[in-house]
C-alpha cells in the first residue's frame, strides 16, 4: 500500500514563497511518476507540475517560471517550490503517485495554500 503525506502549506502574502513536500511510503518510488495537483473552491482539480522518472518535467502554463518540482529518490520525497505566489494560486495542493501499473495510483490528503492580496 502506498501512502503520501503532504506538508508545507500555509498562509502567505502575494509575492511570497512556500515549499511543499510529499513523503511517500510503499511502492517503487524511483520508477513512479510523481505530480502535484491543486483544486480551488468550485473548480476541478488541475495539474500543476509533474516529474517523470526520466527526469522530464511539465508545468501548467499558469505556474511556469514560478514553480519548480523536484524529487529525492533516496528520501522518497517530492517537492514543489513555489515563488511569486498570487492569490489565484490559493487551493488545496495534492501529491499524486502513479506507479504506471494497473490501479497503481494514489493521492495524498492535500495541504491548503492560501495567498492573500
C-alpha positions as CSV (number, residue, x, y, z in Angstrom):
1,X,0.0,0.0,0.0
2,X,1.3,3.4,-1.0
3,X,0.8,6.3,1.3
4,X,1.6,10.0,0.6
5,X,1.8,12.8,3.2
6,X,2.0,16.4,2.1
7,X,3.3,19.2,4.3
8,X,4.4,22.8,3.9
9,X,1.1,24.6,3.1
10,X,0.0,27.7,4.9
11,X,-0.9,31.4,4.6
12,X,1.4,33.6,2.6
13,X,1.2,37.1,1.2
14,X,1.2,37.7,-2.5
15,X,4.7,37.6,-3.9
16,X,5.9,35.2,-1.2
17,X,7.2,31.7,-1.4
18,X,6.3,28.3,0.0
19,X,7.8,24.8,-0.3
20,X,5.6,21.8,-0.3
21,X,6.8,18.4,0.5
22,X,5.3,15.0,-0.2
23,X,6.7,11.9,1.7
24,X,5.9,8.6,0.1
25,X,5.9,5.2,1.8
26,X,5.5,1.9,0.0
27,X,5.6,1.3,-3.7
28,X,8.6,1.7,-6.0
29,X,9.2,5.5,-5.7
30,X,12.2,5.7,-8.1
31,X,10.1,4.4,-11.0
32,X,6.9,6.3,-10.2
33,X,5.6,9.4,-12.0
34,X,5.1,12.0,-9.3
35,X,2.9,15.1,-9.7
36,X,1.4,18.0,-7.9
37,X,-2.2,19.0,-8.5
38,X,-4.4,21.6,-7.0
39,X,-8.1,22.2,-6.5
40,X,-9.6,25.6,-5.8
41,X,-13.1,26.0,-4.4
42,X,-15.7,25.4,-7.1
43,X,-13.1,24.3,-9.6
44,X,-11.9,21.0,-10.9
45,X,-8.6,19.5,-9.8
46,X,-5.8,20.5,-12.2
47,X,-2.2,19.5,-12.9
48,X,0.4,21.9,-11.5
49,X,3.6,20.1,-12.2
50,X,4.7,16.6,-12.9
51,X,8.1,14.8,-12.7
52,X,8.7,11.7,-14.7
53,X,11.3,9.0,-13.9
54,X,13.2,10.1,-17.0
55,X,13.8,13.4,-15.4
56,X,11.4,15.3,-17.6
57,X,9.1,17.9,-16.0
58,X,6.0,19.6,-17.2
59,X,4.2,22.6,-15.7
60,X,0.8,24.2,-16.1
61,X,1.2,27.4,-18.1
62,X,-0.1,29.4,-15.1
63,X,2.9,28.4,-12.9
64,X,5.8,28.2,-15.4
65,X,8.7,30.2,-14.3
66,X,7.4,30.5,-10.7
67,X,7.1,26.9,-9.5
68,X,9.7,24.1,-9.5
69,X,9.1,20.4,-8.9
70,X,11.9,18.2,-7.7
71,X,12.4,14.8,-6.2
72,X,14.8,13.0,-3.9
73,X,14.6,9.3,-4.6
74,X,16.8,8.4,-1.6
75,X,14.4,10.2,0.7
76,X,11.3,9.2,-1.3
77,X,10.2,12.8,-1.3
78,X,8.9,15.1,-4.0
79,X,8.8,18.8,-3.6
80,X,7.1,21.8,-5.0
81,X,9.0,25.1,-4.6
82,X,6.5,28.0,-5.2
83,X,7.7,31.5,-5.7
84,X,6.0,34.8,-6.6
85,X,2.7,33.5,-5.3
86,X,-0.5,35.0,-6.5
87,X,-4.0,35.0,-4.9
88,X,-5.1,32.8,-7.7
89,X,-2.7,30.1,-6.5
90,X,-4.9,29.6,-3.5
91,X,-6.1,26.0,-3.4
92,X,-5.6,22.6,-1.8
93,X,-2.5,21.1,-3.2
94,X,-2.3,17.3,-3.7
95,X,0.5,15.0,-4.4
96,X,-0.1,12.1,-6.8
97,X,1.8,8.8,-7.2
98,X,1.5,6.9,-10.4
99,X,3.3,3.5,-10.4
100,X,2.2,3.0,-14.0
101,X,0.6,-0.3,-13.2
102,X,-3.0,-1.4,-13.1
103,X,-4.8,0.8,-10.5
104,X,-1.5,1.9,-9.1
105,X,-2.4,5.5,-8.5
106,X,-2.5,7.1,-5.1
107,X,-3.2,10.6,-3.7
108,X,-2.2,12.4,-0.6
109,X,-4.7,14.1,1.7
110,X,-3.9,17.6,0.5
111,X,-2.4,20.7,2.0
112,X,-4.0,24.1,2.0
113,X,-2.2,27.0,0.4
114,X,-3.7,30.4,0.8
115,X,-2.3,33.5,-0.8
116,X,-3.5,36.9,0.5
117,X,-3.5,40.0,-1.6
